[in-house]
Amino acid sequence: MSKEIPYKIYLSENELPDSWYNVRADMKNKPAPLLNPGTGKPCTAEELSHVFCDELVKQELDDNTAFIQIPAEIREFYKMYRPAPLVRAYCLEKKLGTPAKIYYKFEGNNTSGSHKLNSAIAQAYYAKKQGLKGVTTETGAGQWGTALSMACSYFDLDCQVYMVKVSYEQKPFRREVIRTYGAKITPSPSDTTEVGRKILAEFPGTGGSLGCAISEAVEAATKQEGYRYVLGSVLNQVLLHQTVIGLETMTAMDKYGIKPDVIIGCAGGGSNLGGLISPFMGRKLRGEADYEFIAVEPASCPSLTRGSYVYDFCDTGHVCPLAKMYTLGSEFMPSPNHAGGLRYHGMSSILSQLYDDKLISARSVEQTAVFEAAQTFARVEGILPAPESSHAIKVAIDEALKCKKTGEEKTILFGLTGTGYFDMYAYKAFNDGTMSDYIPTDDEIAASLAKTPKI
């Protein structure tokens, strides 16, 4: 007999996962390895250690260990804001008049306002343990920069953040939170790095991209002794840390006898979506259960739905390794819209492989429709969602309305990755009716993809 489902399901501290789950261990087709752009051969641990922390390199390259223990210090930090609640969206269900049951895993209940802190604290911990002076990074909408500045402050590490210029200008208060935690923040592309100056010369007046900011952060790390580069998405190590989301969700659902039929997440670089779905994907790969997984991306930066599955640079300045992923081309410059942290030209190699194997599907959605969904959600559920999260909300609503038409009583789960209280510029544009939908043309995407390396 199933238990009565409360509005919010909270786990106890004792139910916090003690290990991260590495979905690669259960994948029949492993993600393709990172390649050294100079040699065209798989990157070695030694090569990667010049850029990343040593322990994170081990996690990046580990395709076989299913569970990687969470160090006690990180687990203690997690207890400040985890386990995070799993919420039954009763009010949204009522508003939609759907027979579907809707749940969301809420990751906005910490100072950074998003899921990003799950990996930021891990990466800062490993940097401190290695005896480094500090770290450099990029940030798009600012959630990652906020989370990392908070984590570095906790471990007394220097933190240097390159923030995509359009977000730097749109979100001054996010910028000030980062500065409050002691980090140095620079709008990207900037004239403080060689690669930044090169990008500015090629794309004068650009609002920047995550690819640009990554290039600058990597250059800054490699030119300062005692520094390493850390990042908020895309790579295997980051997705690994985010599996604390899915593991908690699975524990909570199992506790109440709930099985999701559809699992939905927004997708930029892929870490939050990967973190949510990985434990469930593991069950699917092992033949223990079946689920439908949907990645939702902005129509303005549609790497899965309109990109190519090829080796490409992870950054615009071509200083990073090559990754095989669904990509729009590393020189693709997304429109300066409000998709924020989803404005990345490529997708996680793990998710790209799963998508290519048809184990997950993908949809792209337009900006105004996303904010319409965000408004509906905010009015009935009492949380102002981040623009990124609202992509998942949009498709969750679509799926619930399909159930209304068919009468199916599906259980829908989506990731609410963060809050939108620093995104009021975007909400203002929506409320004023000045928000537009930009969709790149086939020619624009083809021109960018034509510049990808011929591997």
C-alpha positions as CSV (number, residue, x, y, z in Angstrom):
1,M,0.0,0.0,0.0
2,S,1.5,3.3,-1.0
3,K,2.0,6.1,1.5
4,E,0.1,9.4,1.4
5,I,2.3,11.8,-0.7
6,P,3.1,15.1,1.1
7,Y,3.6,18.4,-0.7
8,K,7.3,18.2,0.1
9,I,9.3,15.0,0.6
10,Y,12.4,15.7,2.8
11,L,15.0,13.0,3.5
12,S,17.0,12.9,6.7
13,E,20.7,13.8,6.9
14,N,21.3,10.0,7.2
15,E,19.8,9.5,3.8
16,L,22.2,11.9,2.1
17,P,24.1,9.9,-0.5
18,D,27.6,8.8,0.6
19,S,28.9,8.3,-3.0
20,W,28.4,9.9,-6.4
21,Y,27.1,7.6,-9.2
22,N,29.2,7.3,-12.4
23,V,26.7,6.4,-15.1
24,R,29.6,5.6,-17.5
25,A,30.2,2.4,-15.6
26,D,26.8,1.1,-16.9
27,M,27.0,2.5,-20.4
28,K,27.6,-0.1,-23.1
29,N,28.9,2.7,-25.4
30,K,31.3,4.8,-23.4
31,P,31.6,8.5,-24.2
32,A,34.5,9.2,-26.7
33,P,37.7,10.3,-25.0
34,L,38.9,13.9,-24.9
35,L,41.6,14.5,-27.5
36,N,44.8,16.5,-27.5
37,P,44.2,19.0,-30.3
38,G,48.0,19.0,-31.1
39,T,48.4,15.2,-31.4
40,G,44.9,14.1,-32.1
41,K,45.3,11.4,-29.5
42,P,43.4,10.8,-26.2
43,C,44.4,13.2,-23.5
44,T,46.5,11.6,-20.8
45,A,46.2,12.3,-17.1
46,E,49.5,14.2,-17.1
47,E,48.3,16.5,-19.9
48,L,45.0,17.2,-18.2
49,S,46.7,17.8,-14.8
50,H,48.2,21.0,-16.2
51,V,44.7,22.5,-16.4
52,F,42.6,20.5,-13.8
53,C,43.1,19.4,-10.2
54,D,44.7,15.9,-10.0
55,E,41.8,14.2,-8.3
56,L,39.3,15.7,-10.7
57,V,41.4,14.4,-13.6
58,K,41.0,10.9,-12.1
59,Q,37.3,11.3,-12.0
60,E,37.2,12.7,-15.5
61,L,38.9,9.7,-17.0
62,D,37.2,6.9,-14.9
63,D,34.8,5.0,-17.1
64,N,34.4,2.0,-14.9
65,T,33.9,2.8,-11.2
66,A,30.2,2.9,-10.6
67,F,30.3,4.7,-7.2
68,I,32.9,7.2,-6.1
69,Q,32.9,8.1,-2.4
70,I,32.0,11.6,-1.4
71,P,34.7,12.9,1.0
72,A,33.5,13.5,4.6
73,E,34.3,17.2,4.4
74,I,32.1,17.6,1.3
75,R,29.3,15.6,2.8
76,E,29.4,17.8,5.9
77,F,29.1,20.9,3.7
78,Y,26.2,19.3,1.7
79,K,24.3,19.0,5.0
80,M,24.0,22.8,5.2
81,Y,21.5,22.7,2.3
82,R,20.9,19.0,1.5
83,P,19.0,16.8,1.2
84,A,17.0,19.1,-1.1
85,P,13.2,18.7,-1.2
86,L,11.2,16.7,-3.8
87,V,8.0,18.6,-4.3
88,R,4.6,17.4,-5.5
89,A,3.2,20.2,-7.7
90,Y,-0.4,19.8,-6.6
91,C,-1.2,23.4,-7.3
92,L,0.2,23.2,-10.9
93,E,-1.7,20.0,-11.5
94,K,-4.9,21.7,-10.4
95,K,-4.3,24.7,-12.5
96,L,-3.7,22.6,-15.6
97,G,-6.6,20.2,-14.9
98,T,-4.4,17.3,-15.7
99,P,-4.6,13.7,-14.4
100,A,-0.8,13.6,-14.5
101,K,1.2,13.7,-11.2
102,I,4.0,16.3,-11.4
103,Y,7.0,16.4,-9.2
104,Y,10.1,18.7,-9.1
105,K,13.4,18.4,-7.4
106,F,14.2,21.9,-6.1
107,E,17.8,22.9,-6.1
108,G,17.4,26.6,-5.2
109,N,17.5,26.3,-1.5
110,N,21.1,27.6,-1.0
111,T,22.8,30.9,-1.2
112,S,24.0,30.4,-4.7
113,G,20.4,29.8,-5.7
114,S,21.0,26.8,-7.9
115,H,22.4,23.2,-8.2
116,K,25.9,24.5,-9.0
117,L,27.1,24.4,-5.4
118,N,27.0,20.6,-5.5
119,S,30.1,20.6,-7.8
120,A,31.6,23.9,-6.7
121,I,32.3,22.7,-3.2
122,A,33.8,19.4,-4.5
123,Q,36.1,21.2,-6.9
124,A,37.2,23.8,-4.3
125,Y,37.8,21.0,-1.8
126,Y,40.1,19.1,-4.2
127,A,42.0,22.3,-5.1
128,K,42.6,23.1,-1.4
129,K,43.6,19.5,-0.8
130,Q,46.2,19.8,-3.6
131,G,47.7,22.9,-2.0
132,L,46.7,25.3,-4.7
133,K,46.5,29.1,-4.3
134,G,43.3,29.5,-6.3
135,V,41.2,28.6,-9.3
136,T,39.8,30.3,-12.4
137,T,36.5,29.7,-14.1
138,E,33.8,31.0,-16.4
139,T,30.2,31.7,-15.7
140,G,27.2,32.3,-17.9
141,A,24.1,33.5,-16.1
142,G,26.2,33.7,-12.9
143,Q,24.9,30.8,-10.8
144,W,28.2,28.9,-11.2
145,G,30.3,31.9,-10.4
146,T,28.2,32.6,-7.3
147,A,28.5,28.9,-6.2
148,L,32.3,28.7,-6.8
149,S,33.0,32.1,-5.1
150,M,31.1,30.8,-2.1
151,A,32.9,27.5,-2.1
152,C,36.3,29.1,-2.5
153,S,35.5,31.5,0.4
154,Y,34.8,28.5,2.6
155,F,38.2,27.0,1.8
156,D,40.1,30.3,1.7
157,L,41.0,30.0,-2.0
158,D,41.5,32.8,-4.5
159,C,38.7,32.7,-7.1
160,Q,38.8,34.5,-10.5
161,V,35.6,34.5,-12.5
162,Y,35.2,35.4,-16.2
163,M,31.5,36.2,-16.7
164,V,29.8,36.2,-20.1
165,K,29.6,40.0,-20.9
166,V,25.9,40.1,-21.7
167,S,25.0,38.4,-18.4
168,Y,27.6,40.6,-16.6
169,E,25.6,43.7,-17.8
170,Q,22.1,42.2,-17.4
171,K,22.7,40.9,-13.9
172,P,24.5,43.4,-11.7
173,F,23.2,41.9,-8.5
174,R,24.5,38.4,-9.3
175,R,27.8,40.1,-10.0
176,E,27.8,41.7,-6.5
177,V,27.0,38.4,-4.7
178,I,30.1,37.0,-6.4
179,R,32.2,40.0,-5.3
180,T,30.7,39.7,-1.8
181,Y,32.2,36.3,-1.5
182,G,35.6,37.7,-2.4
183,A,36.0,36.6,-6.0
184,K,37.5,38.8,-8.8
185,I,35.0,39.1,-11.7
186,T,35.8,40.1,-15.3
187,P,33.3,40.5,-18.2
188,S,34.3,38.2,-21.1
189,P,35.6,38.6,-23.7
190,S,38.0,41.0,-22.1
191,D,41.3,42.6,-23.0
192,T,43.1,41.0,-20.0
193,T,44.0,37.8,-21.9
194,E,45.5,37.1,-25.2
195,V,42.6,35.0,-26.3
196,G,40.1,37.6,-25.1
197,R,41.8,40.3,-27.3
198,K,41.8,37.9,-30.2
199,I,38.1,37.2,-29.9
200,L,37.3,40.9,-29.5
201,A,39.2,41.6,-32.7
202,E,37.3,38.9,-34.6
203,F,33.9,39.7,-33.1
204,P,33.9,43.4,-32.1
205,G,31.0,44.4,-29.9
206,T,30.1,40.8,-29.0
207,G,28.2,40.0,-25.9
208,G,30.3,36.9,-25.4
209,S,29.6,33.3,-24.9
210,L,30.5,30.5,-22.5
211,G,33.0,29.3,-25.0
212,C,34.8,32.7,-24.9
213,A,34.8,32.8,-21.1
214,I,36.2,29.3,-20.9
215,S,39.1,30.2,-23.1
216,E,40.0,33.2,-20.9
217,A,39.7,31.2,-17.7
218,V,41.9,28.4,-19.0
219,E,44.5,30.9,-20.2
220,A,44.5,32.7,-16.8
221,A,44.9,29.4,-14.9
222,T,47.8,28.1,-17.0
223,K,49.7,31.4,-16.7
224,Q,49.6,31.6,-12.9
225,E,51.6,29.3,-10.7
226,G,49.5,27.4,-8.2
227,Y,46.2,27.8,-10.1
228,R,43.9,25.4,-11.9
229,Y,40.8,25.8,-14.0
230,V,37.5,24.5,-12.7
231,L,34.2,24.5,-14.6
232,G,30.5,24.3,-13.9
233,S,29.2,21.9,-16.5
234,V,29.9,19.8,-19.6
235,L,32.8,17.5,-18.4
236,N,32.3,14.1,-16.8
237,Q,33.7,15.2,-13.4
238,V,31.0,17.9,-13.0
239,L,28.1,15.6,-14.1
240,L,29.4,13.1,-11.6
241,H,29.1,15.5,-8.6
242,Q,25.6,16.5,-9.7
243,T,24.3,13.0,-9.4
244,V,23.6,13.8,-5.7
245,I,20.4,15.3,-7.2
246,G,19.3,12.1,-8.9
247,L,20.3,9.9,-6.0
248,E,18.3,11.9,-3.5
249,T,15.3,12.0,-5.9
250,M,15.4,8.2,-6.4
251,T,15.6,7.6,-2.7
252,A,12.7,9.9,-2.0
253,M,10.6,8.4,-4.7
254,D,11.4,4.8,-3.7
255,K,10.5,5.7,-0.2
256,Y,6.9,6.5,-1.2
257,G,6.6,4.0,-4.0
258,I,6.6,6.5,-6.8
259,K,7.9,5.7,-10.3
260,P,8.4,8.5,-12.7
261,D,7.3,7.8,-16.3
262,V,8.9,10.9,-17.8
263,I,12.0,12.7,-16.5
264,I,12.7,16.2,-17.8
265,G,15.6,18.7,-17.4
266,C,16.9,21.8,-19.1
267,A,20.1,21.2,-21.0
268,G,23.0,23.7,-21.7
269,G,26.3,21.9,-21.0
270,G,24.3,19.0,-19.4
271,S,25.4,18.7,-15.8
272,N,22.1,19.3,-14.1
273,L,20.2,17.1,-16.5
274,G,22.8,14.4,-16.3
275,G,22.9,14.7,-12.5
276,L,19.1,14.2,-12.3
277,I,18.7,11.4,-14.7
278,S,21.9,9.3,-14.2
279,P,20.7,7.0,-11.4
280,F,17.5,6.4,-13.2
281,M,19.4,5.9,-16.5
282,G,21.6,3.3,-14.6
283,R,18.4,1.3,-13.8
284,K,17.4,1.5,-17.5
285,L,20.8,0.5,-18.7
286,R,20.8,-2.5,-16.3
287,G,17.3,-3.5,-17.4
288,E,15.8,-2.9,-14.0
289,A,13.2,-0.2,-15.1
290,D,12.2,2.0,-18.0
291,Y,11.8,5.7,-18.2
292,E,11.4,8.4,-20.8
293,F,14.1,11.1,-20.6
294,I,13.7,14.6,-22.2
295,A,16.4,17.2,-22.6
296,V,15.1,20.7,-23.1
297,E,17.3,23.3,-24.8
298,P,16.7,26.9,-26.0
299,A,15.7,27.3,-29.7
300,S,18.4,30.0,-29.8
301,C,21.2,27.5,-29.0
302,P,20.0,24.1,-30.1
303,S,23.0,21.8,-29.9
304,L,21.2,18.5,-29.6
305,T,18.3,19.2,-31.9
306,R,20.2,20.9,-34.7
307,G,23.9,20.3,-34.0
308,S,26.3,17.7,-35.3
309,Y,27.8,14.8,-33.3
310,V,31.5,15.5,-34.0
311,Y,34.8,16.3,-32.2
312,D,34.9,20.0,-31.5
313,F,36.8,22.4,-29.2
314,C,35.1,23.0,-25.8
315,D,35.9,26.7,-26.1
316,T,35.9,29.5,-28.6
317,G,39.6,30.3,-28.3
318,H,40.7,26.7,-29.0
319,V,42.9,26.3,-26.0
320,C,40.9,23.3,-24.5
321,P,40.9,19.6,-25.5
322,L,38.6,18.3,-28.2
323,A,35.4,16.6,-27.1
324,K,33.1,14.5,-29.2
325,M,29.7,16.0,-28.6
326,Y,26.6,17.4,-30.2
327,T,27.8,20.9,-31.1
328,L,26.9,24.0,-33.1
329,G,30.6,24.7,-33.6
330,S,32.9,26.3,-31.0
331,E,32.7,29.7,-32.8
332,F,28.9,29.8,-32.7
333,M,27.8,33.0,-31.0
334,P,24.4,32.6,-29.4
335,S,22.0,35.6,-29.4
336,P,22.2,37.7,-26.2
337,N,18.9,36.4,-24.9
338,H,17.8,35.2,-21.4
339,A,18.6,31.5,-21.7
340,G,21.6,32.3,-19.5
341,G,23.5,29.3,-18.5
342,L,22.1,27.3,-21.5
343,R,24.0,29.4,-24.1
344,Y,26.7,26.9,-24.7
345,H,27.6,25.6,-28.2
346,G,28.0,21.9,-27.2
347,M,26.7,19.2,-24.9
348,S,28.2,16.9,-22.3
349,S,29.9,13.9,-24.0
350,I,27.9,11.6,-21.7
351,L,24.6,13.0,-22.7
352,S,25.7,13.2,-26.3
353,Q,26.4,9.5,-26.4
354,L,23.1,8.7,-24.6
355,Y,21.2,10.9,-27.1
356,D,23.0,9.3,-30.1
357,D,22.1,5.9,-28.7
358,K,18.5,7.1,-28.6
359,L,18.2,6.6,-24.8
360,I,17.1,10.2,-24.3
361,S,15.2,12.6,-26.6
362,A,15.5,16.4,-26.9
363,R,13.3,19.3,-27.6
364,S,14.0,23.0,-28.3
365,V,11.7,25.7,-27.0
366,E,11.4,29.4,-27.7
367,Q,12.1,32.1,-25.2
368,T,8.7,33.7,-24.8
369,A,7.0,30.3,-24.4
370,V,9.5,29.5,-21.7
371,F,8.6,32.7,-19.8
372,E,4.9,32.0,-20.2
373,A,5.5,28.7,-18.5
374,A,7.6,30.3,-15.8
375,Q,4.9,32.8,-15.1
376,T,2.3,30.0,-14.8
377,F,4.5,28.1,-12.4
378,A,5.4,31.1,-10.3
379,R,1.7,32.1,-9.8
380,V,0.6,28.7,-8.5
381,E,3.7,27.2,-6.9
382,G,5.1,30.3,-5.2
383,I,8.7,30.1,-6.6
384,L,10.1,32.4,-9.2
385,P,12.1,29.9,-11.4
386,A,15.4,30.6,-13.2
387,P,15.0,31.1,-16.9
388,E,17.1,27.9,-17.4
389,S,14.8,25.8,-15.2
390,S,11.8,27.2,-16.9
391,H,12.7,25.3,-20.1
392,A,12.1,22.1,-18.2
393,I,8.9,23.6,-16.7
394,K,7.6,24.4,-20.3
395,V,8.0,20.8,-21.4
396,A,6.6,19.4,-18.1
397,I,3.5,21.5,-18.7
398,D,3.3,20.3,-22.3
399,E,3.5,16.7,-21.2
400,A,0.8,17.3,-18.5
401,L,-1.5,18.8,-21.0
402,K,-1.0,15.8,-23.3
403,C,-2.2,13.7,-20.4
404,K,-5.2,15.9,-20.0
405,K,-6.2,15.2,-23.6
406,T,-5.6,11.4,-23.4
407,G,-6.6,10.8,-19.8
408,E,-3.3,9.1,-19.0
409,E,-2.2,9.4,-15.4
410,K,1.5,9.7,-16.0
411,T,4.0,10.7,-13.3
412,I,6.2,13.5,-14.5
413,L,9.5,14.5,-12.8
414,F,11.5,17.6,-13.7
415,G,14.5,19.4,-12.3
416,L,13.9,22.9,-10.8
417,T,17.6,23.9,-10.9
418,G,17.3,27.3,-9.3
419,T,15.5,30.5,-8.6
420,G,15.1,33.5,-10.9
421,Y,15.4,36.4,-8.4
422,F,18.5,37.7,-10.1
423,D,16.9,37.5,-13.5
424,M,14.5,40.4,-13.2
425,Y,15.8,42.1,-16.3
426,A,14.5,39.1,-18.3
427,Y,11.2,39.0,-16.5
428,K,10.9,42.8,-17.1
429,A,11.4,42.2,-20.8
430,F,8.7,39.5,-20.8
431,N,6.2,41.6,-18.8
432,D,6.9,44.7,-21.0
433,G,6.3,42.6,-24.2
434,T,9.7,43.5,-25.5
435,M,11.1,39.9,-25.4
436,S,11.7,38.3,-28.8
437,D,12.4,34.8,-30.1
438,Y,15.6,34.5,-32.0
439,I,16.3,31.2,-33.8
440,P,19.5,30.8,-35.8
441,T,19.2,30.0,-39.5
442,D,20.4,26.8,-41.0
443,D,23.1,28.8,-42.8
444,E,24.4,30.3,-39.6
445,I,24.7,26.9,-38.0
446,A,26.3,25.4,-41.1
447,A,28.9,28.2,-41.3
448,S,29.9,27.6,-37.7
449,L,30.0,23.8,-38.1
450,A,32.1,24.1,-41.2
451,K,34.9,25.3,-38.8
452,T,34.9,22.3,-36.6
453,P,38.1,20.2,-36.7
454,K,38.3,17.4,-39.2
455,I,38.9,14.4,-37.0
